[in-house]
């Protein structure tokens, strides 16, 4: 079973004001055993896209398909049985867990429509907790009796209990310390490899995504600007925004160099810049970047990028080494903008 987003857009309507497009024309595909990492700054629309993928938000345009069938919007009715295999883990586990109910009963809730006997459900609940490093006795406790990291593990165990084929995880590692992050990241990789669970992994931590994800999609101001195999994108980022994100990660080489910073901030999604949405912050921007929106094109097998510097058939090179051709004169970045250092500052919305 696969998850497919086809030209999905999400808008938030405000009374008497211009709608805010949180997601604009995004297409993604998640297969079993594949982990697709989705990264970007706060305000880029990652969490909105994740919620649209599981039916929490209704797309204003496009379609979300699970196993070839449209994902039904989650309203008052329970999710159809044939879509139980699509699960989501939310960013804040304390908000997604009922503080008045024991952990075990909340995990069992998700399996009520699975057709399993109560004995089988109890066994599956215990297995799910133990897979996430929690003892079986944790089922008898309440959410407030756990740390933030443990609550995140419980939220994942609840989703895992129904044996999903696709999971959407919104910042599942954010509330964990470094050692717990590594352990849980390894667990996610094992689930993908051994249980063939496909995952859309939303994260601000590019270093973790690099080691866990098979594919990488970079989101900026509601759109995808680059995608491809994680190793390829990491070794040769094609979009200037991807280049800046990767360059912002500090290295433990003892050189004492500060991470790369970008000028300015993410634009207003209700009134995005003309042309390329990244051009007000791009050091390579040209006149055409201001006038025309670059499409997300297949530049090489498995590689897509939305940038006028790259064209199909050209040799893949970093943005700085590309011949701008007929893109016009370079533009100057606005002076006096705030400096946005990415390291440690990326969060999901």
N, C-alpha and C positions, 0 to 999 in steps of 0.2 A: 504494500500500500504506500502511496506517495502523497505528498502535499504539494499542490501547485497553485501559485498566485499568478493570475493573468491580468496584466494592466490594471492593477488594483489602485484605487484612489480612495482616500478617507477625508471627509470634510466635517468640521465641527461648526454648527450653526449658532450664531449669537443674535439675540433679539435686536433688530434694528441696526445691525452692524454687518460688515462684510464677513462671509464665512471664512474660516481658517482651514486651508488645505494642509492636513498633517502628513498625508501620503499622496504622492502624485505619480501615477502610471508605473507602478512597481511590478515586475514579473520575477518570480523566484520559483525554484523547484527543489524539493527536499525528498530524497529517496531513502528507503530503509538502509541502515548501516552507515549513512552519510551524516556528518555533522557540518552544517552550514553556519559559519560565524557571521553575525551581522554587527558591524561596528560603526561608530560615529559619535559626534559630540552630543551634548545635551541639547534638546530641541530639534534634533534631526528627524524624529518621527519613528524611531526604532520600536518603541513600546507600542505605539499606535498600530504599527504594521503587525506586530506580534498578536495583538488583541483582535485585529481583523482576521488574522489567519485561523483563529479558533472560533470565530463567530461572536466574540464579545462586542465588537463594533461591526456595524453593517457597512460594507463598502458603498460609497456613493457612485462608484464606477468600477467596472471589471468584475472578476469572478475568482472565488476561492474554491478549489476542488480538492476533495479528499477521496482517494481511490476512484477518481474520475467523476464523482458526484458532488454537486454544490454543497458547501458547508452551510448548514442552517444557522440562522441568527439565533443566539441564545436569548430567549425571552422567558416567559413563565413556564413553558413546557420543558421537560427533560430532554437532553440530547438524544437523538435517535440511536438505537442500539448499534447500527452499522457505522456510527461515528464516534463510539466510545473510545476507539483506538487513537483518537486525536486528543491529546491532553496538553494543558498549559501549567507551568509553574510561575507564579507571579513574583514580582520583585520584592514585595514586602510580605514575608510569610505570616507575620503576626496579624495582618489585615485579612489574609485569606483563610486563616484558621479560626474556628469558633472558640472564643476563650472560655465558654461555659460547658464545653463538651470535652470528654477525654479523647486523647489522640486516636486510640484504637477504633472508637465508634466512628470518627470522621474518616478514617481510612476505609473502614468497611462500607461506608455510605456509597463510595464510588463503585463498589462491586455489586450493588444490589441488582443491577440490570444485566449482570454478566452471565446469569444462568448457573453459577456455581452453588453448590450446597454450602451451608453455614460452616461446616467443618473445613471445606476446601478454602473458603474465604478467610477463615482464621489462620490457616496455614500460610496462605499467600500474604496476609498482612505481616506475619512474623518474618517471612522471607524478605519482604520488601524493606522492613526496618533494619534487618541484619545486613542487607546489601549496602545500606547507607551508613553502616557502622554504629547502629543504635541497638541496644538490647531489647529483647521481646517485652520486658517489663515496662518499657517506655509507653506501651499502649495504654496503661492504666493511669497515666499522668495527664495534666492539663498543659496547654501551650505556655502559660506564664512560668512554668517550672523548668523551662529549657532556655538555653542561651539563644541568641539570634542565629548563630550558625547551626545549632541543633534544630531550630524551627525550620530553617531552610531545608535541611536534610529530611525532616518530616514531610514537608510539602512535596519534595521530590518522591519520597516513598509513597505518598498518597497517589500521585500520578502514576507511579510505576506499578502499583498494585493491580491495576486493570490490564496489565500486559499491553501497553500501547505500542503501536507501530511508529507513531510520530509524536514527538514532544516538542513544544515551544517553551523555551526557558528564558525568562526575562531576568537578567542579572543574577543567576543562581549562586555565583561565587562572591558577590559583593560584600556580604556580611561575615565572611570567614577570614580567619587569620591566614598567614602565608602557608603554613603547613597543612591546614585544613583545606585550603584552596587546592593545593597540589593533590591531596588525597581524593577530593571530590572530582577534580578534573580527570584523574585516572579512572575513577568509577564511571564517569560519563563515557569515557573512551571504551571501557570494557563493555558497557551496556550496548554501545553501538556495534562493537565487533562481535560479541558473543550472543546477544539477544536480538541483533539486527534492528535496533531502534534507530530511526532517523531523528535528527534534532535540528531545530532552528535555535541557535545559541546566541542570544542577544547579550552583549557584554561591552563594557568600556575598557576592559583589560586586554589590550592587544597581545601582550606577552603570553597570557594564558590561552587566548584564542589561537595563537600561532602553533602551540603544541597540541591542541585538541582538535581543531577543525580541519576537515578535508578541503572545504571550499570556503571562500571569504567574499563577502559583499560589503562594500563601503557605502554608507548612506550620508548624504549631506543635504540639509534643508528640504526634506521630504522626498528626495529622489536618490536612486542608486547611481553613483558616479563611476564605480569600478567593481568588477567581479572576476573571479578566476580561482584556480587551485591556490590554496594558502601559501605553499612554498614558493610558487611562481610570483605571486603578488608581493610577498615579503622580500624576495631577492631582487625584484625589479618592479617597483611601483610605477605605474604609468600616469596616474592622475596626480596633479600637484597636491591635492588634498591628502591622498593616501601617502604620498611622499612625506608630507609634513607630519602626519600622525605617527608613522613609523620612526621618523627622525626625532620625534619628541620623547621616545622611550629612552631613559637613561641607561647607560651601560656600565658594567662593573669592571672597567679596564684600568681604573686608577688615573685616567688622564684629567679628571676634574672638569670635563667640559659640560657646560650647561645644555639642557635639551633645546632643540629647535622650537621657536615660538612663532605663532602666526599673529599678524596684526588684525585688529578688529574682532568682531564677534559674529556668530551665526545670525543671518538676517532675519527679518520678520517674515514668517511664512504667510501671513495675510497680505503682505506686499513685498514679494521676493524681488531681487534685482532683475533687470532685463538681461536677456542673453544667458550666458552661463551663470548660474547662481553663485558660483564661487569666485567670479572675476573680481569683486571688490577686495579680495584678500590674496589674490593669486600673483606671485612675483613674475609670472610669464604671460600675463594677460595682454591681449592685443585688441585692436579695434573691433575685429569680428566677434570676439568673445563678449563684447558689450552689446552688440546688435542681435546676434543669432544664438539660439539655444542649441548646443551640441547634442545629437542623439547618442544613445548608448549603442555602440556598434561592436560587432565581432572584429577585433583587430588581429587576432591569431587564434588558433584552435584552443577553445576553452577560456580565452581572455576577452573581456568586454571593457570598454572605457568610453566615457562621455567627455571628450576633450578635443578641441579643434587641432591640437598639436599632433594628434595621432590619426593616421588614416590607414585603411586596409591596404596590405601589400607592402607597407614600409617595414624596415627593420625595427624591431622593438628596441627602443633606447629610452633612457630617463628623459623627463620633460626638458631639462636644461640642454640636452644634446640634440633636440629635435630642430629641424629647419622650419621656421614659422611660415615660410612660403608666402602666400598671398593673404595672410591674415591681417595685414595692415600694421600700422606703427604701434609700438608698445605703449601701454598706458601707465600712468604713475599711480601708485597706491596713495590713498588719502593720508595726509600727515596728521599727527596728533591722536591717532587711534590708540585705544588701550591694547596692551600686549596680552595675548591669551596664551599662557603656557599650558600645554595639554597635560603634562605629566601630573597624574593624580587628580586632574580636574575634570575628567570626562565622566558624566553621569547620564543615565538613561531617562528619557521622558517619552 
